[in-house]
């Protein structure tokens, strides 16, 4: 018994150190995806010729695969250490997943359809719901398994898209289609900015019905609300936003290729580049081992407010781009 007690604490210590090292390694975020290289490799491997929509579909596939196949794999639904004790990377994954869901929905609903009365694409109808599986589901069928089924359906759609003899798969690069996706992006960025800004807690005026004197809400809302993100959730909100911005950057680079003619006609290419530039700031290296939550002008930095600044500026650029696209 004495010998057992002598060895138990060194074993526990080594176990904790090993798990900590693994957790640190698994927390390394993936770098930017070289879409040009990925499109070239995939097209050559499948003997396909890239067409309009090929790059966007490839970006959706590549981002989804990166989320599942990065260091440590998909961690959000793990129930064993060390991943069950990690929260930053699972939050990052959820941010990526939200962007995947938004683009998959717009591809099914808008990009692949010529008008509201047209039929939905058979493979996108399969792919889009798969990504809506609960991201924490670990029992059969697991979240990873369902997401991979969605990726397989995207591969089938892309192959049909590149087949000149198959007219059933289409990708329409119209200005209104791009607007449909950017409107989803706009809402997502606005929500992230508000959540990040709530890290310091501030009293906000209720502007839900501003400009609509006859509009009503289901329940009465106070004129003033005190909104503050829980101290335990600040880092989760930060990394969720960081993951969402990483995925959005890849998708915007793809849109820059597929919607190049539309953007050029509207003289809006530079506006898209400005959004990309602002979002690139969200991917700067975080040198602090923890997400700091100092005051706005305090001695200690507030990482959430810095992230909110980049996202708010990107959101303003998205609004400007949407306005350009809506003009004749």
C-alpha contacts under 8 A as a table, 3 or more apart, distances in Angstrom:
res1	aa1	res2	aa2	distance
1	X	4	X	5.06
1	X	5	X	6.35
2	X	5	X	5.19
2	X	6	X	6.23
3	X	6	X	5.04
3	X	7	X	6.49
4	X	7	X	5.34
4	X	8	X	6.07
5	X	8	X	5.31
5	X	9	X	7.27
6	X	9	X	6.90
6	X	10	X	7.84
7	X	10	X	5.61
7	X	11	X	6.24
8	X	11	X	5.21
8	X	12	X	6.17
9	X	12	X	5.00
9	X	13	X	6.01
10	X	13	X	4.98
10	X	14	X	6.09
11	X	14	X	5.18
11	X	15	X	6.05
12	X	15	X	4.99
12	X	16	X	6.17
13	X	16	X	5.20
13	X	17	X	6.22
14	X	17	X	5.10
14	X	18	X	6.07
15	X	18	X	5.28
15	X	19	X	6.15
16	X	19	X	5.16
16	X	20	X	6.00
17	X	20	X	5.07
17	X	21	X	6.18
18	X	21	X	5.17
18	X	22	X	6.24
19	X	22	X	5.05
19	X	23	X	6.06
19	X	81	X	7.24
19	X	82	X	5.49
20	X	23	X	5.00
20	X	24	X	6.20
20	X	82	X	7.22
21	X	24	X	5.16
21	X	25	X	6.29
22	X	25	X	5.11
22	X	26	X	6.07
22	X	82	X	7.30
23	X	26	X	5.07
23	X	27	X	6.08
23	X	82	X	6.06
23	X	83	X	6.79
23	X	86	X	7.19
24	X	27	X	5.10
24	X	28	X	6.97
25	X	28	X	5.74
25	X	71	X	7.25
26	X	71	X	5.13
26	X	72	X	5.12
26	X	89	X	7.84
27	X	71	X	7.79
27	X	88	X	7.41
27	X	89	X	5.67
28	X	71	X	7.36
29	X	89	X	7.91
30	X	66	X	7.55
30	X	70	X	6.77
32	X	246	X	7.60
32	X	250	X	7.24
33	X	38	X	7.93
33	X	62	X	7.73
33	X	63	X	7.99
33	X	250	X	6.77
34	X	37	X	5.52
34	X	38	X	6.22
35	X	38	X	4.89
35	X	39	X	5.90
35	X	55	X	7.32
35	X	58	X	7.72
35	X	59	X	6.72
35	X	250	X	7.78
35	X	253	X	7.86
35	X	254	X	7.34
36	X	39	X	5.31
36	X	40	X	6.23
37	X	40	X	5.14
37	X	41	X	6.13
38	X	41	X	5.19
38	X	42	X	6.04
38	X	58	X	7.64
39	X	42	X	5.25
39	X	43	X	5.90
39	X	50	X	7.52
39	X	54	X	7.77
39	X	55	X	6.43
39	X	58	X	6.58
40	X	43	X	5.25
40	X	44	X	6.12
41	X	44	X	5.31
41	X	45	X	6.09
42	X	45	X	5.11
42	X	46	X	6.12
43	X	46	X	5.29
43	X	47	X	5.67
43	X	48	X	4.73
43	X	49	X	6.08
43	X	50	X	6.52
44	X	47	X	4.88
44	X	48	X	6.35
45	X	48	X	7.80
48	X	159	X	7.39
48	X	162	X	6.09
48	X	163	X	7.47
49	X	162	X	6.05
50	X	54	X	5.52
50	X	55	X	7.47
50	X	162	X	6.26
51	X	54	X	5.43
51	X	161	X	7.45
51	X	162	X	6.01
52	X	55	X	7.37
52	X	171	X	6.62
52	X	172	X	7.93
52	X	173	X	7.61
52	X	258	X	5.57
53	X	56	X	5.34
53	X	57	X	6.17
53	X	161	X	7.76
53	X	171	X	5.40
53	X	172	X	7.74
53	X	173	X	7.80
53	X	258	X	5.81
54	X	57	X	5.28
54	X	58	X	6.04
54	X	158	X	6.32
54	X	161	X	7.31
54	X	162	X	7.34
54	X	258	X	7.79
55	X	58	X	4.98
55	X	59	X	6.06
55	X	254	X	5.50
55	X	255	X	7.90
55	X	257	X	7.09
55	X	258	X	6.61
56	X	59	X	5.02
56	X	60	X	6.32
56	X	251	X	6.61
56	X	254	X	4.89
56	X	255	X	6.34
56	X	258	X	6.90
57	X	60	X	5.12
57	X	61	X	6.24
57	X	154	X	7.00
57	X	158	X	6.52
58	X	61	X	5.00
58	X	62	X	5.92
58	X	158	X	7.78
59	X	62	X	5.04
59	X	63	X	5.98
59	X	250	X	6.42
59	X	251	X	6.05
59	X	254	X	6.40
60	X	63	X	5.36
60	X	64	X	6.14
60	X	100	X	6.69
60	X	103	X	7.69
60	X	104	X	7.77
60	X	251	X	7.16
61	X	64	X	5.21
61	X	65	X	6.11
61	X	151	X	5.94
61	X	154	X	6.80
61	X	155	X	7.57
62	X	65	X	5.13
62	X	66	X	5.99
63	X	66	X	5.07
63	X	67	X	6.19
63	X	96	X	7.89
63	X	100	X	7.76
63	X	247	X	6.47
63	X	250	X	7.53
64	X	67	X	5.20
64	X	68	X	6.52
64	X	97	X	7.73
64	X	100	X	7.11
64	X	147	X	7.80
64	X	151	X	7.20
65	X	68	X	5.12
65	X	69	X	5.80
65	X	151	X	7.75
66	X	69	X	5.11
66	X	70	X	5.40
67	X	70	X	6.03
67	X	73	X	7.40
67	X	74	X	6.53
67	X	93	X	6.37
67	X	96	X	7.33
68	X	73	X	5.21
68	X	74	X	4.74
68	X	144	X	6.96
69	X	72	X	7.48
69	X	73	X	4.70
69	X	74	X	6.81
70	X	73	X	5.13
70	X	74	X	7.45
72	X	75	X	7.01
74	X	77	X	7.42
74	X	78	X	7.84
74	X	90	X	7.92
74	X	93	X	7.76
74	X	144	X	7.16
75	X	78	X	5.29
75	X	83	X	5.98
75	X	84	X	7.79
75	X	89	X	7.29
75	X	90	X	5.76
76	X	83	X	7.87
76	X	84	X	7.99
76	X	89	X	7.74
76	X	90	X	4.45
76	X	91	X	7.63
76	X	93	X	7.12
76	X	94	X	7.81
76	X	135	X	6.54
76	X	136	X	5.55
77	X	84	X	7.93
77	X	135	X	6.63
77	X	136	X	4.11
77	X	137	X	5.68
77	X	138	X	5.27
77	X	143	X	7.48
78	X	83	X	6.09
78	X	84	X	5.65
78	X	136	X	7.80
78	X	138	X	6.79
79	X	83	X	7.29
79	X	84	X	5.13
79	X	138	X	7.90
80	X	83	X	6.31
80	X	84	X	5.36
81	X	84	X	5.11
81	X	85	X	6.25
82	X	85	X	5.56
82	X	86	X	6.70
83	X	86	X	4.95
83	X	87	X	7.98
84	X	87	X	7.92
86	X	89	X	6.85
86	X	90	X	7.16
87	X	90	X	5.36
87	X	91	X	6.05
87	X	236	X	6.66
88	X	91	X	5.16
88	X	92	X	6.24
88	X	235	X	6.76
88	X	236	X	5.73
88	X	239	X	5.87
88	X	240	X	7.88
89	X	92	X	4.82
89	X	93	X	6.14
89	X	239	X	7.21
90	X	93	X	4.95
90	X	94	X	6.26
91	X	94	X	5.10
91	X	95	X	6.38
91	X	236	X	5.43
91	X	237	X	7.30
91	X	239	X	5.66
91	X	240	X	4.65
91	X	243	X	7.67
92	X	95	X	5.20
92	X	96	X	6.42
92	X	236	X	7.86
92	X	239	X	4.86
92	X	240	X	4.41
92	X	241	X	7.23
92	X	242	X	6.45
92	X	243	X	4.34
92	X	244	X	7.25
93	X	96	X	5.09
93	X	97	X	6.08
93	X	240	X	7.10
93	X	243	X	6.27
94	X	97	X	4.87
94	X	98	X	6.18
94	X	135	X	7.25
94	X	240	X	6.15
94	X	243	X	7.38
94	X	244	X	7.80
95	X	98	X	5.27
95	X	99	X	6.72
95	X	239	X	7.60
95	X	240	X	4.33
95	X	241	X	5.89
95	X	242	X	7.19
95	X	243	X	4.74
95	X	244	X	4.13
95	X	245	X	7.83
96	X	99	X	5.37
96	X	100	X	6.34
96	X	240	X	7.59
96	X	243	X	4.96
96	X	244	X	4.56
96	X	245	X	7.73
96	X	246	X	7.22
96	X	247	X	5.40
97	X	100	X	4.91
97	X	101	X	6.11
97	X	131	X	7.61
97	X	244	X	7.59
98	X	101	X	5.11
98	X	102	X	6.25
98	X	244	X	6.91
99	X	102	X	5.07
99	X	103	X	6.23
99	X	244	X	5.96
99	X	247	X	6.42
99	X	248	X	6.47
100	X	103	X	5.36
100	X	104	X	5.98
100	X	131	X	7.49
100	X	247	X	7.62
101	X	104	X	5.15
101	X	105	X	6.08
101	X	128	X	6.95
101	X	131	X	6.02
101	X	132	X	6.78
102	X	105	X	5.28
102	X	106	X	6.34
102	X	181	X	7.73
102	X	184	X	6.83
102	X	185	X	7.96
103	X	106	X	5.09
103	X	107	X	6.01
103	X	181	X	6.90
104	X	107	X	5.11
104	X	108	X	6.22
104	X	124	X	7.51
104	X	127	X	7.44
104	X	128	X	5.26
105	X	108	X	5.18
105	X	109	X	5.97
105	X	128	X	5.89
106	X	109	X	4.96
106	X	110	X	5.28
106	X	111	X	6.37
106	X	180	X	7.10
106	X	181	X	5.97
107	X	110	X	5.52
107	X	111	X	4.57
107	X	112	X	5.77
107	X	124	X	7.35
108	X	111	X	6.63
108	X	112	X	5.97
108	X	113	X	7.55
108	X	120	X	6.47
108	X	121	X	6.67
108	X	124	X	5.33
108	X	125	X	6.44
108	X	128	X	7.07
109	X	112	X	6.94
109	X	113	X	6.73
109	X	120	X	7.09
110	X	113	X	5.34
110	X	114	X	7.63
110	X	115	X	7.87
110	X	177	X	5.76
110	X	180	X	7.35
111	X	114	X	7.88
111	X	170	X	7.91
111	X	171	X	5.31
111	X	172	X	5.34
111	X	173	X	6.98
111	X	177	X	5.89
111	X	178	X	7.95
112	X	120	X	7.26
112	X	121	X	6.61
112	X	169	X	7.15
112	X	170	X	5.17
112	X	171	X	4.57
112	X	172	X	6.11
113	X	116	X	7.32
113	X	118	X	6.00
113	X	119	X	6.93
113	X	120	X	6.51
113	X	121	X	7.65
113	X	170	X	7.12
113	X	171	X	7.25
113	X	172	X	7.03
114	X	118	X	6.26
114	X	172	X	6.77
115	X	118	X	5.42
120	X	124	X	7.53
120	X	125	X	6.68
121	X	124	X	5.38
121	X	125	X	6.03
121	X	168	X	7.45
121	X	169	X	6.57
122	X	125	X	5.28
122	X	126	X	6.75
123	X	126	X	5.12
123	X	127	X	6.15
123	X	153	X	5.23
123	X	154	X	6.71
123	X	156	X	6.75
123	X	157	X	5.63
124	X	127	X	4.81
124	X	128	X	5.84
124	X	153	X	6.76
124	X	154	X	6.73
124	X	157	X	6.96
125	X	128	X	5.93
125	X	129	X	7.17
126	X	129	X	6.23
126	X	130	X	6.82
126	X	150	X	6.70
126	X	153	X	6.49
127	X	130	X	5.42
127	X	131	X	6.95
127	X	149	X	7.02
127	X	150	X	3.92
127	X	151	X	6.76
127	X	152	X	7.84
127	X	153	X	5.32
127	X	154	X	6.34
128	X	131	X	5.72
128	X	132	X	7.15
128	X	150	X	6.70
129	X	132	X	5.19
129	X	133	X	7.28
129	X	150	X	7.77
130	X	133	X	5.81
130	X	146	X	5.37
130	X	147	X	5.63
130	X	149	X	6.78
130	X	150	X	5.21
131	X	146	X	7.02
131	X	147	X	5.36
131	X	150	X	6.44
132	X	135	X	7.95
133	X	137	X	7.64
133	X	143	X	6.07
133	X	146	X	6.85
133	X	147	X	7.65
134	X	137	X	5.50
134	X	143	X	6.52
135	X	143	X	5.68
136	X	143	X	6.85
137	X	141	X	7.84
137	X	142	X	5.52
137	X	143	X	5.29
138	X	141	X	7.37
138	X	142	X	4.65
138	X	143	X	6.30
139	X	142	X	5.25
141	X	145	X	6.37
141	X	146	X	6.81
142	X	145	X	5.24
142	X	146	X	6.44
143	X	146	X	5.26
143	X	147	X	6.15
144	X	147	X	5.10
144	X	148	X	6.11
145	X	148	X	5.21
145	X	149	X	6.43
146	X	149	X	5.13
146	X	150	X	6.52
147	X	150	X	5.01
147	X	151	X	6.34
148	X	151	X	4.86
148	X	152	X	6.16
149	X	152	X	5.08
149	X	153	X	6.33
150	X	153	X	5.12
150	X	154	X	6.33
151	X	154	X	4.97
151	X	155	X	6.32
152	X	155	X	5.07
152	X	156	X	6.42
153	X	156	X	5.07
153	X	157	X	6.24
154	X	157	X	4.99
154	X	158	X	6.10
155	X	158	X	5.10
155	X	159	X	6.21
156	X	159	X	5.16
156	X	160	X	6.27
157	X	160	X	5.19
157	X	161	X	6.02
157	X	169	X	6.72
158	X	161	X	4.86
158	X	162	X	6.24
159	X	162	X	5.23
159	X	163	X	6.26
160	X	163	X	5.04
160	X	166	X	6.07
160	X	168	X	7.63
160	X	169	X	5.74
161	X	164	X	7.70
161	X	166	X	7.30
161	X	167	X	7.97
161	X	169	X	5.03
161	X	170	X	6.04
161	X	171	X	7.63
163	X	166	X	5.41
164	X	167	X	7.27
166	X	169	X	6.72
167	X	170	X	7.00
172	X	177	X	7.44
173	X	177	X	6.67
173	X	178	X	7.15
173	X	258	X	7.02
173	X	259	X	5.78
173	X	262	X	7.25
174	X	177	X	5.23
174	X	178	X	6.50
174	X	259	X	7.87
174	X	262	X	6.89
175	X	178	X	5.20
175	X	179	X	6.17
175	X	262	X	6.28
175	X	325	X	5.94
175	X	326	X	7.56
176	X	179	X	4.88
176	X	180	X	6.21
176	X	325	X	7.48
176	X	326	X	7.50
177	X	180	X	5.09
177	X	181	X	6.74
178	X	181	X	5.38
178	X	182	X	6.22
178	X	259	X	7.86
179	X	182	X	4.94
179	X	183	X	6.00
179	X	322	X	5.94
179	X	325	X	6.98
179	X	326	X	7.90
180	X	183	X	5.34
180	X	184	X	6.77
181	X	184	X	5.21
181	X	185	X	6.34
182	X	185	X	4.75
182	X	186	X	5.93
182	X	318	X	6.81
182	X	322	X	6.98
183	X	186	X	4.95
183	X	187	X	6.34
183	X	322	X	7.71
184	X	187	X	5.28
184	X	188	X	6.25
185	X	188	X	5.11
185	X	189	X	6.07
185	X	318	X	7.91
186	X	189	X	5.26
186	X	190	X	6.09
186	X	315	X	5.84
186	X	318	X	6.39
186	X	319	X	7.05
187	X	190	X	5.15
187	X	191	X	6.22
188	X	191	X	5.23
188	X	192	X	6.26
189	X	192	X	5.09
189	X	193	X	6.09
189	X	311	X	6.29
189	X	312	X	7.21
189	X	314	X	7.93
189	X	315	X	5.92
190	X	193	X	5.18
190	X	194	X	6.35
190	X	311	X	7.90
190	X	312	X	7.02
190	X	315	X	6.68
191	X	194	X	5.24
191	X	195	X	6.28
192	X	195	X	5.14
192	X	196	X	6.12
192	X	237	X	7.98
192	X	241	X	6.22
192	X	308	X	7.44
192	X	311	X	7.65
193	X	196	X	5.22
193	X	197	X	6.09
193	X	307	X	7.93
193	X	308	X	4.77
193	X	309	X	7.65
193	X	311	X	6.09
193	X	312	X	6.01
194	X	197	X	5.11
194	X	198	X	6.22
194	X	308	X	7.62
195	X	198	X	5.21
195	X	199	X	7.18
195	X	229	X	7.08
195	X	237	X	7.04
196	X	199	X	5.68
196	X	229	X	8.00
196	X	234	X	7.75
196	X	237	X	6.66
196	X	238	X	6.77
196	X	304	X	5.12
196	X	305	X	6.25
196	X	307	X	7.28
196	X	308	X	5.61
197	X	200	X	6.69
197	X	201	X	7.65
197	X	304	X	6.67
197	X	305	X	5.67
197	X	308	X	6.22
198	X	201	X	4.90
198	X	202	X	6.70
198	X	227	X	6.02
198	X	228	X	4.70
198	X	229	X	5.36
199	X	228	X	5.79
199	X	229	X	5.04
199	X	230	X	7.58
199	X	231	X	7.73
199	X	234	X	6.31
199	X	293	X	6.98
199	X	304	X	6.63
199	X	305	X	7.66
200	X	228	X	6.37
200	X	229	X	7.56
200	X	293	X	7.23
200	X	294	X	7.79
200	X	295	X	6.66
200	X	296	X	7.90
201	X	226	X	6.80
201	X	227	X	5.40
201	X	228	X	3.93
201	X	229	X	6.89
202	X	226	X	5.70
202	X	227	X	5.80
202	X	228	X	6.68
203	X	224	X	6.36
203	X	225	X	5.40
203	X	226	X	4.38
203	X	227	X	6.39
204	X	224	X	5.57
204	X	225	X	5.22
204	X	226	X	6.34
204	X	227	X	7.26
205	X	223	X	5.78
205	X	224	X	4.79
205	X	225	X	6.54
206	X	209	X	7.92
206	X	221	X	7.50
206	X	222	X	6.99
206	X	223	X	5.03
206	X	224	X	5.95
206	X	225	X	7.21
207	X	210	X	5.03
209	X	212	X	5.46
209	X	213	X	7.20
209	X	215	X	6.46
209	X	216	X	7.36
210	X	213	X	7.32
212	X	215	X	5.33
217	X	220	X	6.75
222	X	225	X	6.50
229	X	233	X	6.54
229	X	234	X	6.34
230	X	233	X	5.22
230	X	234	X	6.44
231	X	234	X	5.53
232	X	235	X	7.33
232	X	236	X	7.98
233	X	236	X	5.09
233	X	237	X	6.17
234	X	237	X	5.31
234	X	238	X	6.25
234	X	291	X	7.58
234	X	293	X	7.98
234	X	304	X	7.62
235	X	238	X	4.94
235	X	239	X	6.19
235	X	290	X	7.84
235	X	291	X	5.72
236	X	239	X	5.34
236	X	240	X	5.96
237	X	240	X	5.11
237	X	241	X	6.14
238	X	241	X	5.30
238	X	242	X	6.20
238	X	291	X	7.86
238	X	303	X	7.85
238	X	304	X	6.00
238	X	307	X	7.53
239	X	242	X	4.75
239	X	243	X	6.03
240	X	243	X	5.21
240	X	244	X	6.20
241	X	244	X	5.06
241	X	245	X	6.12
242	X	245	X	5.21
242	X	246	X	6.19
242	X	282	X	6.33
242	X	283	X	6.80
243	X	246	X	5.05
243	X	247	X	6.35
244	X	247	X	5.31
244	X	248	X	6.07
245	X	248	X	4.93
245	X	249	X	6.06
245	X	279	X	6.29
245	X	282	X	6.95
245	X	283	X	7.82
246	X	249	X	5.28
246	X	250	X	6.79
246	X	279	X	7.92
246	X	283	X	6.96
247	X	250	X	5.34
247	X	251	X	6.49
248	X	251	X	5.04
248	X	252	X	6.06
249	X	252	X	5.14
249	X	253	X	6.29
249	X	276	X	6.24
249	X	279	X	6.81
249	X	280	X	7.46
250	X	253	X	5.27
250	X	254	X	6.46
251	X	254	X	5.02
251	X	255	X	6.22
252	X	255	X	4.92
252	X	256	X	6.12
252	X	272	X	7.61
252	X	276	X	6.99
253	X	256	X	5.05
253	X	257	X	6.76
253	X	276	X	7.82
254	X	257	X	5.27
254	X	258	X	6.33
255	X	258	X	5.12
255	X	259	X	5.38
255	X	260	X	7.44
256	X	259	X	5.65
256	X	260	X	5.45
256	X	263	X	7.90
256	X	269	X	7.51
256	X	272	X	7.35
257	X	260	X	5.24
258	X	261	X	7.93
259	X	262	X	5.32
259	X	263	X	6.11
260	X	263	X	5.21
260	X	264	X	6.03
260	X	269	X	7.38
261	X	264	X	5.07
261	X	265	X	6.09
262	X	265	X	5.21
262	X	266	X	6.33
263	X	266	X	5.21
263	X	267	X	5.92
263	X	268	X	4.84
263	X	269	X	5.05
263	X	325	X	7.91
264	X	267	X	4.80
264	X	268	X	6.08
264	X	269	X	5.82
265	X	268	X	7.61
266	X	269	X	7.96
266	X	324	X	6.57
266	X	325	X	6.35
266	X	327	X	7.95
267	X	270	X	7.48
268	X	271	X	5.14
268	X	272	X	6.62
268	X	321	X	6.58
268	X	324	X	6.68
268	X	325	X	7.60
269	X	272	X	5.28
269	X	273	X	6.36
270	X	273	X	4.93
270	X	274	X	6.15
271	X	274	X	5.03
271	X	275	X	6.51
271	X	317	X	6.64
271	X	318	X	7.88
271	X	320	X	7.51
271	X	321	X	5.87
272	X	275	X	5.17
272	X	276	X	6.41
272	X	317	X	7.78
272	X	318	X	7.69
272	X	321	X	6.96
273	X	276	X	5.04
273	X	277	X	6.14
274	X	277	X	5.00
274	X	278	X	6.26
274	X	314	X	7.61
274	X	317	X	6.86
275	X	278	X	5.25
275	X	279	X	6.25
275	X	313	X	7.96
275	X	314	X	4.94
275	X	315	X	7.69
275	X	317	X	5.69
275	X	318	X	6.63
276	X	279	X	5.18
276	X	280	X	6.11
276	X	314	X	7.70
277	X	280	X	5.18
277	X	281	X	6.96
278	X	281	X	5.57
278	X	282	X	7.52
278	X	310	X	5.69
278	X	311	X	7.22
278	X	313	X	6.64
278	X	314	X	5.37
279	X	282	X	5.35
279	X	283	X	7.32
279	X	310	X	6.37
279	X	311	X	6.59
279	X	314	X	6.29
280	X	283	X	5.44
280	X	284	X	7.24
281	X	284	X	5.63
281	X	310	X	6.40
282	X	307	X	5.91
282	X	310	X	6.38
282	X	311	X	7.57
286	X	289	X	7.74
288	X	291	X	6.75
288	X	292	X	7.74
291	X	302	X	7.68
291	X	303	X	6.09
291	X	304	X	7.75
292	X	300	X	7.19
292	X	301	X	6.08
292	X	302	X	5.29
292	X	303	X	5.77
292	X	304	X	7.89
293	X	300	X	7.38
293	X	301	X	6.53
293	X	302	X	4.42
293	X	303	X	6.53
293	X	304	X	7.12
294	X	298	X	5.90
294	X	299	X	7.09
294	X	300	X	4.73
294	X	301	X	5.06
294	X	302	X	4.65
295	X	298	X	4.58
295	X	299	X	7.63
295	X	300	X	7.04
295	X	301	X	7.14
295	X	302	X	6.39
296	X	301	X	7.67
296	X	302	X	6.74
296	X	305	X	7.44
298	X	301	X	6.91
302	X	305	X	5.57
302	X	306	X	6.62
303	X	306	X	5.13
303	X	307	X	6.24
304	X	307	X	5.12
304	X	308	X	6.05
305	X	308	X	4.85
305	X	309	X	6.13
306	X	309	X	5.15
306	X	310	X	6.70
307	X	310	X	5.39
307	X	311	X	6.29
308	X	311	X	5.07
308	X	312	X	5.88
309	X	312	X	5.21
309	X	313	X	6.28
310	X	313	X	5.31
310	X	314	X	6.21
311	X	314	X	4.98
311	X	315	X	6.02
312	X	315	X	4.97
312	X	316	X	6.22
313	X	316	X	5.07
313	X	317	X	6.31
314	X	317	X	5.04
314	X	318	X	6.25
315	X	318	X	4.94
315	X	319	X	6.31
316	X	319	X	5.12
316	X	320	X	6.37
317	X	320	X	5.02
317	X	321	X	6.14
318	X	321	X	5.00
318	X	322	X	6.13
319	X	322	X	5.12
319	X	323	X	6.30
320	X	323	X	5.09
320	X	324	X	6.34
321	X	324	X	5.07
321	X	325	X	6.26
322	X	325	X	5.12
322	X	326	X	6.26
323	X	326	X	5.22
323	X	327	X	6.60
324	X	327	X	5.42
325	X	328	X	7.74
